[in-house]
Amino acid sequence: MRLASVLRWSAAGAITLMLVDGAAALAQATPGQTTPTRPRTRGGAITAKDGDTILLDGDARITVIRRRPAFVRTIFNPAEHWLVLVADYPPEGGGTPDGTVDESFHFREITGDWPLEERWQGEAVVEDYWSPERPAGVGFRLPVGLVQLLGPPGASDFKNATAVATLSYNGGGRSSARGLTFEVAEQQVIASIARSSVTRTASTPIVGPDGSARGAISSTVTMRAGPLPAPDAAVRVGGNVRAPQKLVDVLPVPPERAREAGVRGIVILEVTIDTVGTVKDVRVLRSIPWLDAAAMEAVRQWRYEPTLLNGAPVPVIMTVPVTVQ
């Protein structure tokens, strides 16, 4: 990678480095410090190119915000205070996401008000917060505004006063999930949360009428991950509900005008599969208008193995990417 430029900051100042689609931008210089003169400076921000190097002298501080457009899914468990986020990024150099997951995040012991429904997905801009000491959290920009998840020490440097919601967490992680479907990636992350469930023991003292200690009662609570689905309703694939195996596959046939115009891509659908494996309901989550009908028509002809839960067949809901070309 070529060296585009070298920027040096002294210990007297703190800067924020913003990475936008892999390129870098420096912003928010501490009041009173001198901003280097560069030809790409505008609006108080210094936009760097891929390969720029930042040199820190002494105890100078730097914080990094990397912004990437993505198609994301979030799963929030309000009873157990954890959140899963999976993201599908567009390819380097431009283009559209391919319908599979590139990276997954999970956050535990969340405090604060979650502003979305328990399951949400759609287009967003993911902000990855980082400092030389540690990763500090993530945010994602939606049509309603910025939602931030900030971890312990150092995360306060990234708190944005304009965010519609800022939540804190204590424990979490991330992993590469390249090539996995949203359902499989979601299952793996929720399973990892389940494996990290902890057993906590509490002791309640017994006090006599005279105020003297008379012993204690111990109680043990195991923190379980994953909601229990209602047995009489369609359950969403994830956790202990595996994606059903497809038995019959039908390829979508694009309309003539789409073929002539060279329109192709991935339509993302949400489908409901009944207890015998028939696709009953289909709705579009990410649309390519000329291709939606072809994708939906093909998916309605797919057939799956019945999904069993506690030994009984149940209807399931899941998301499927459909390539139309």
N, C-alpha and C positions, 0 to 999 in steps of 0.2 A: 504494500500500500504506500503510495507516495506521501511525502511530508508536505502538506499544503502550506502550513505556517506554524510558528511557535509563539504562544502567548505566555507571558510570565506575570504572575501576581505575587505581591509581597505579603507578608504576614499581617500587614496593616489593614487588609481588605478581605472581604468574602465575596465570592461570585457564585452565580448559578449557571450551570452549563445545561443548555436545552438541546436534546438530540431529536431532530425531526426527520422521521423516515431514514434514520441512519446517519444523517448529517448533524452537525453541531451548531448550537447558537449560544452565545454568552449573554446573560441579561442580569438585571437587578444588582448592579454594582452598589456597594455600600456607599451611603451619602458621604460626600467629601473626598472620595478617592478619585484618581485620575483614570479615565477610560482611554485605553490605547486608541490611536487614530488608525482606522482601517477603512478601506474603500467600501466595504460591504456593511458598514454600520448604518442603521436607520432606526428611528424611533426609540433610541436608548438601548437597543439590542445589537449585539455583534454576531452576525451570522457567519459561522465557519463552514468549511467544506470537509468532506470525508478525508480523514487522515491528519487533521490538525492536532497538534500536541499542546497540552497545557502543562507548564512547569510551575510547581508550587515551591516557593521559598519559605523555609522555616515552618512556622505554624499556620500558614495561610490555609483558609478553609475553602472548600468547593462543594457544591451540591449539584447533582445531575438529574435532569428530567428528560427522559426519552419518550417521545410521542410517536405512536404508530397507529394508523387506521386499522380496524379489525372488525370481524364479525364475532361477537362474543355471546356466551351464555352464562348466566349467573344462577346459582341455586342457593337460597338462603334458608337455614333452619332456625326459626326464631326460638324454638323450645330449647335447643342445645347450643345456640349462639355460634354457629359456624357458617362459613360462606365458601362456595366453590366458584371459581371463575375459569372458563376455558376460552381460548382465543384462537381464531383463524386469521393469520396475517396475509396480506397480498404478497405476491412474489417480489423479490428484489428487482428493481428496474421498472416496476409498475404492473398493472393488471388487476385482476380481481381474485379474492380468496378462492381456494379450490374446494371448499366444503369439508375439509378435514382439519383437525386441531393441530396447531403448532406448539402451543404452550398452555400449561394449566397452573392455576394457583389455588391454594386453600388457606383459609384464615380461621383461627379458633379463638374462643373466649372474646367474642366481639361485643363491644359496648357502643351504644348510640342507636339512633333511629334509622332503620333501613328504609329508604324512600320508595322502593319498588316492590312489586309483588314478589312472592317467594320464588317464582321462576320467571326469568325474563331473558329474552335474547333479541338481538338486533345489531345494527351497525353502531360503532362507537369509536372513539379515539382513546387508546390505552396509554396512560402515563405511568412510566416506570420510574420510581423515585429511588435515588441511590446517592450515597456519599462514600468517600474512601474508607470510612470505618465500617459501614454495614449497609445492606439494602434497607430502605425505610418504609416501603409500602408501594401501593399502586393507586391510580385513580382512573376513572374513565368518564369521558365527556359524551353526554347524551343530548338529545334535543332539549331535555328539561334542564340541563346544566351539568356541572362537574360533581361527581361523587368520589370521595377520597376514603381510602383505608390506610391508616397510618399505624406503624408499629411502635414498639418502645424506643428508648432514647434516641434523639436526633431527628425523629419524624416531625417534630414541631417546626423545623426549618422549612418544611414543605407545605404547611397548612395554608390553604388559600381562603381568604375571607369571602370570596365570591362563590365558593362551593355551596351547592344546595344541601349537601350532607357530608359530614366528616365523622367517620367512625374510627375507633381504635381497636386493636386486636393484640392478643398476647399468645404468640405461637402461630406457626404456619410454615408454608414452603411453596416451592414451585418446581416444575419439572418439564422437560421437553416431551411432547406427545405427538411427534410428527407422524402423519399418516393415519392416525386413529380417527374414527368417527366421533362425533360429539357424544353419542351414547356410551361408547366404550371408554373414552377418556373420562367422562363423568363417573362411570362405575368405578374405575381405577382410583380416582381421587377420593371418592366417598369411602371406598374400601380402606384406603390408607388412613382416613380419619377414624374409621372404626377400629383399626389396629392400634391406633394411638389413644383409644379410650382409656381413661384412668379410673381406678377405684380409690375413693376417698373415704376415710374413716373420721367420724366426728364423735366427740365425747361431750356429753351433757352432765354437769355435776348435779348430785342430789344434795339438797341443803335441808337440814332439819329445822324444826320450829324455832330453835334457839340460834339459828344461823350457822351452826357447825356443819362441816362437810360430812356427808354420810355415804360417800362413794360416788360412782358415776355410771351413766348408761352410755354404751358405745353403739353407734350405728354406722353401717357401711353402705355407701351409695356408689354404684357403678355408672359412670357417664357413658351412655350408649350413643353411637352416631347413626343417623338415618331414621327418617320418619316411618311409622307403620302405616301402610296404605289401607284405605277402607276396602273391606272385602267385597262389597256389593257395587263397586264403581270401577271404571277403567283406571289402571295404575300406570304411572309413568315409568318408562324404562330407566333404570339407574339403581345403584346400591345393590340390594339382593334380588332385584328384578332384572334379569338378563335380557338383552335384545334377542328376539326370536330369530330362528334360522329361516331364511327365505327358501321356499321350495319351488316357486314358479317366478321367473323373471321375464319381464316384457320390456324391450327397449322403446324409448319414446321416439315418435316419428315427427320431426319438426315440420311446420307448414311450409308450403312452397315459397312464400314470400321471405321467410326466414332463411331458407337455403340460398335463395337468389341474392339476398343482402349479406350473406355470410355471418348471420347472427347465430351465435352458439354460446353455451355457458352452463352454469350450474344453478338450477332452481332448488331452493331448500323448502321442503314441505313438512308439515306436521300431520301424521296419520294416526288414526285409531283402528286397531286390529281387534276383531271380535274373538270370542272363545274358540272358534274353529279355524282361525287363521285368515279370515277374509278381511280385506281392507274396507272399512265402512265409511269413515269420514276422512276427508283430505282438505287441508287449508294451506295457503301459501304463506311462508314466513319471509322468504327473500325472493323477490319477483324479477323475472326477465319477461316483460309483457308479451312478447311475441312467442315465448316458449312455455309459458305457464300451463296453457291448456294441454299441450302435448305431454308435459311431465305428469300432470294430474291424471290424464287418461291412461297412461302407461301404469302408474302406481296403483290405480284401482283394479288392475288385472293381476297384481302380485298376490301370491299366496304364501303363508307362513305356517310353521309348526305352531300349534297352540302353546300358549305360555301358561305354565303351572305355578301356582303360588300356594304353599302349604298343601300340595298334592291336588289342587283343584284348578281347572282352567279359568283364566281371568282375561278380560279385555285389557289391552295395553295401548298407551300413547307413546309415540316416539317421533324423532325428527330424522328425516332421510334427505340426503343430497341426491339430486337427479341430474345427471349430465345429459344435455341435449345437444347433439351435434350432427 
